[in-house]
Amino acid sequence: MHAEAFRFIQTAVDWLGDTSSLRVVEFGAHNVNGSPRALFPASVVYIGVDPWPGSGVDVVCRAQEFKGTGFDVCITAEALEHDPDPAGHINAAWQALKQGGKLILTAASDPRKPHRCDGSEGDLAGEHYANVSREQLALWLSNWRGVTIQHDLLHGDIYAMAVKP
């Protein structure tokens, strides 16, 4: 993940307060160029979920196929734009979180250029890609509370935090 997205997640982790005993699930956890896992102490139960095996991945499946529940935090970083079912991705976060659980999300938005899951630009080689708009994200998060959405036009990012009621 690029530096701006990592900084947002770092700020969001501060929003969580005491992180020493959390259960965290990350959707899109394949570590391409940095992982939010590094922001949490070793005492945290941290499960990385991704459709492709690799560094940072504990469970190989799409977010929508993940069956774990009762998590305190769900992070989805730079993955939503690569999922052909982004609304289902958000719903999977809802299903994974316990009541009061918190969602931390970063995704590509306009004016970011299309890119592959490995970050390379050019031929998408059949990979799905669609920038996420503020309006789409607000709709997908309409059942959540405490929703904050930020659109970074300079870097083509959208960031959100929300709480499952």
C-alpha atoms as one frame of an Amber mdcrd trajectory, in Angstrom:
protein
   0.000   0.000   0.000   1.244   3.482  -0.692   2.385   5.914   2.005  -0.775
   8.067   2.115  -3.048   5.070   2.704  -0.684   3.720   5.366  -0.697   7.097
   7.165  -4.499   7.145   7.182  -4.613   3.646   8.668  -2.045   4.657  11.265
  -4.321   7.563  12.290  -7.323   5.230  12.357  -5.473   2.767  14.595  -4.935
   5.646  17.035  -8.757   6.140  16.931  -9.148   2.564  18.221  -7.527   3.336
  21.569  -5.983   0.386  23.424  -5.124  -2.214  20.782  -3.435  -4.786  23.014
  -6.253  -7.347  23.068  -8.119  -6.777  19.803  -9.239  -9.306  17.233  -8.510
  -7.862  13.769  -9.388  -9.180  10.320  -7.910  -7.652   7.189  -9.539  -8.156
   3.787  -7.066  -7.835   0.919  -4.183  -8.764   3.199  -1.626  -9.851   0.594
   1.385  -7.718   1.497   2.459  -6.104  -1.765   4.285  -3.076  -0.360   3.393
  -2.691   3.318   0.830  -4.051   5.744  -1.262  -2.505   8.522  -0.449  -5.621
  10.583   2.784  -3.845  11.572   0.726  -1.202  13.419  -0.560  -3.688  15.997
   1.235  -5.333  18.930   2.066  -9.047  18.800  -0.678  -9.712  21.396  -3.385
  -8.954  18.815  -5.191 -11.786  17.041  -4.725 -10.699  13.408  -6.191 -12.693
  10.506  -5.260 -11.744   6.936  -7.753 -12.761   4.236  -7.027 -12.601   0.502
  -8.037 -14.529  -2.632  -4.340 -15.202  -3.377  -1.791 -16.839  -1.070   1.254
 -14.858  -0.074   2.885 -12.785   2.604   0.339 -11.604   5.186  -2.366 -14.063
   4.108  -3.681 -16.481   6.744  -6.949 -17.462   5.031  -7.178 -17.798   1.246
 -10.656 -16.745   0.124 -12.614 -13.724  -1.029 -13.948 -11.429   1.705 -17.467
 -12.584   0.830 -16.512 -16.218   1.560 -14.900 -15.552   4.954 -16.872 -17.157
   7.798 -15.156 -15.621  10.834 -17.210 -13.449  13.207 -16.819 -11.479  16.417
 -13.921  -9.278  15.321 -13.268  -5.890  16.922 -11.765  -4.358  13.771 -11.953
  -5.002  10.049  -9.393  -3.353   7.797  -9.757  -3.300   4.048  -6.851  -1.443
   2.515  -6.550  -0.803  -1.205  -8.703  -3.856  -2.006 -12.236  -2.571  -2.653
 -11.431  -1.255  -6.133 -10.203  -4.725  -7.134 -13.343  -6.563  -5.966 -16.081
  -7.041  -8.604 -18.593  -7.063  -5.702 -17.590  -4.098  -3.524 -20.987  -3.931
  -1.778 -20.544  -7.606  -0.860 -17.043  -6.801   0.407 -18.498  -4.183   2.780
 -21.247  -6.615   3.820 -18.562  -9.212   4.604 -16.928  -6.685   6.942 -20.318
  -6.198   8.644 -20.680  -9.967   9.070 -17.160 -10.349  10.472 -17.491  -7.581
  13.060 -19.143  -7.795  16.449 -21.589  -5.088  17.516 -19.540  -1.922  18.081
 -16.798  -3.261  15.813 -14.929  -0.741  13.694 -14.216  -0.647   9.971 -11.104
   1.051   8.586 -11.103   1.352   4.804  -8.893   2.778   2.088  -9.549   2.458
  -1.642  -8.642   3.995  -4.950 -10.838   6.825  -6.163 -10.735   9.402  -8.914
  -8.392  10.540 -10.325  -6.259   7.419  -9.661  -5.327   5.481 -12.778  -6.345
   1.830 -13.052  -3.782  -0.551 -11.609  -3.393  -4.242 -10.899  -3.433  -5.833
  -7.456   0.365  -5.741  -7.461   0.262  -1.964  -8.030   1.474  -2.025 -11.626
  -0.264   0.148 -14.200  -1.060  -0.744 -17.780  -2.639  -4.000 -18.914  -4.976
  -5.222 -16.161  -4.605  -8.802 -17.470  -8.256  -9.554 -16.785  -8.275  -8.201
 -13.215 -11.347  -6.242 -12.126 -10.759  -2.577 -11.355 -13.122   0.314 -10.606
 -12.393   3.473  -8.631 -14.709   4.008  -5.645 -16.660   7.265  -5.416 -17.683
   9.060  -2.223 -21.341   8.579  -3.193 -20.952   4.818  -3.715 -19.077   4.392
  -0.454 -21.646   6.447   1.488 -24.415   4.240   0.089 -22.567   1.024   1.001
 -21.994   2.368   4.534 -25.532   3.709   5.038 -26.364   1.155   7.783 -23.215
   1.941   9.770 -22.864   4.722  12.358 -20.134   7.286  13.000 -19.202   7.185
   9.327 -16.420   9.487   8.206 -15.347   9.603   4.578 -12.398  11.560   3.209
 -11.573  11.927  -0.469  -7.915  12.717  -1.190  -8.043  14.122  -4.721  -4.291
  14.681  -4.843  -3.503  10.961  -4.458  -6.744   9.464  -5.786  -7.707   7.871
  -2.482 -10.878   7.517  -0.472 -10.703   6.757   3.237 -13.439   5.779   5.675
 -14.020   4.774   9.263 -17.337   3.413  10.528 -18.836   1.536  13.469 -21.218
  -1.422  13.285 -24.231  -0.527  15.448
